[in-house]
Amino acid sequence: MTTRDRSGVLAGYRVLDCSIAMAGPFAAQRLGDLGADVVKVEPVTGEWQRHAAAGGASGNRINVSFLSLNRNKRSLAVDLKDPAGKQVLRRLVASADVFLQNYRPGVADRLGVDYASLAEINPSLVYVSISGYGEDGPYAQRPGQDLLLQAMSGAMLSSGRAGEAPRAAGQYLVDAVTASTAFEGVLAALLHRERTGEGQLVTVNMLDAITTLQMQELSVHTVGGLPQTRSAEPHAHVYIRSPYGAFETSDGFIVLAFPPLKRLGEILGEDGFAAMDDEEHGWTHRDEIFARTAAHLKQKSSRHWLDAFDAAGIWAGPVYGYADLIDDPQIRHNGTFVTYDHPTEGSVTVPGFPYRFSATPPRIGRGAPLTGEHTREVLAEVGLDEREVEELFASGAVTETS
């Protein structure tokens, strides 16, 4: 399949993905899912994520973490510290629409791939720079790691018990929301370019991404003046009345979301809830309500309570593990997971696409590439002849899959 013949809402756009780890590659993968030609520009030894196995899932030739974030891309393996390799990238920039990087602040300047330098080559380029804390400022050089940002953002103190250690999200939350923010930034900048012909610099940082995600919570604090106070019981959110959180049943766990107290009391056989006001007592008696609810729910099965709450119109749901999620009938109906064949990893089943298009649906045209798998193909497309390509290989400025 050649560069510009893919279908999809972004077909015809070329993205140079010079990012590593999760946030940048995840954003670029979504662009590829929508039909963009994404060229993953990686070191000759392969991107860092190829060599770091998340959860110990190393795969055959591609680690699962890399596999999950780099489908619908081609790989160009090039040494950007080599003058010849840097010239290859500059040649690619001339025909690119988007350039995406998450280098540490200052690295792009040292490599000569900063926005100002590349905009001279291609003024219509949409250049996206992802950082941990911002392009400059007192924390600019700090490592932008997910857990560090979760802790700094305040999010870890919005749930759980007072006095207990804060709990992190069970996924790379900051990386994921930063990826979505960068994805949105690319689409908005491309729309601006379609209207004006102008490229521009788009900067995204992880700290702002996770902070703005908490729009409601932080507004309750900054506008409403209410402190972020955890209570004695393990509430799922400091700014939502009781009962709200995960509760143990006789055979598992369910979640319950701020039901009307009178109706809840009728189902539980808890007479004391009848005289309580949802908003007043749901706050002033938060721990008492939580504890009394928890005591009742332990007595019967998850299925019993979910059926009872559903019949009463109370918001409740199961607590799934991944095996439960994959087998859920709604997940199967939605086609949330997709399966495709990979040349080295075999049959691959992964989460698919979070969007739907009636005319230009996303699809998987290729799985995650091997290091430099498409180096020759990409170089030929930007006009290098066979002699020039062989010289680059001979010098070590570029490599391909062995």
C-alpha angles and dihedrals in degrees: 000000000000128000104266104029099085121113123230140098091281096043110142096034121110121210124193107207110199094160131114139204115018120311098057098037091047091053091048092048090057090053088051091049087058092054105269117142100243116194111194105213105202138163118275089255092051133258117305093249090063088068100041112076112207110220090355092288098140101165124203103288099342125054113235093240090057091042091055096053105038111052119131091033136111121220125232111183109204138154106234091189089063112084090224091050091049089052090053090056093048089053090052091049090060090067099033130105100195133028116193126188139158100190119152110269109282097021095095090053092050091050092047092239098111119130096260093053095047094042088061088060096041116013091185093058119126103218117194120193118188120195138169101241106359140297091279140357135093095309099038094112097046117111111265098220122160100237092046090054093046089055095046094046095065092238094117091063095054094084142029134049127320111255095020124109115273115258125225124221114269092240137045090276099168094047091050097049090044089053091052091048092052091047090054090047092054093050093048093048092048090051089052090050092050089055099041109015089236125132121204148181116267116193123194127178131191096228094057092042095057092039095053090045085068093059096138097040095049092045090055086056101040099036103022094041094223117146122234096252122175117204137215095266122063099259115179094226132021094216099050124082125245138309097041125133146045119325132193118239129188091273108020142325138301134183124234124196119207099297122190102276097222092052092044090052091053092054095044095041089240106147094183093070094063094078095044125104113227098226100032102042093029085072105029093046097032098134094041093052092046094050095046091048091049092052092056097044093056090065099068141033128278091244092053093053096042091052092047094048093045091053090051095048093246118149108246136135146174125274104234134199118209093266090055093046095053091051097046113123094227091051090051091046092051093049087230092162123053130200126208139162119255120197094231105017099047121213109008123194115188141148109287129203130333093208139057130213122186096205104028109028119187117249142174108256094170139359125239109308129238116247109290092351091146101032095115092044094051094045091051091052093058092052106264112147124223094265093053092047093051091049090054091051092046092052093048093240089125135020139190138205112292 
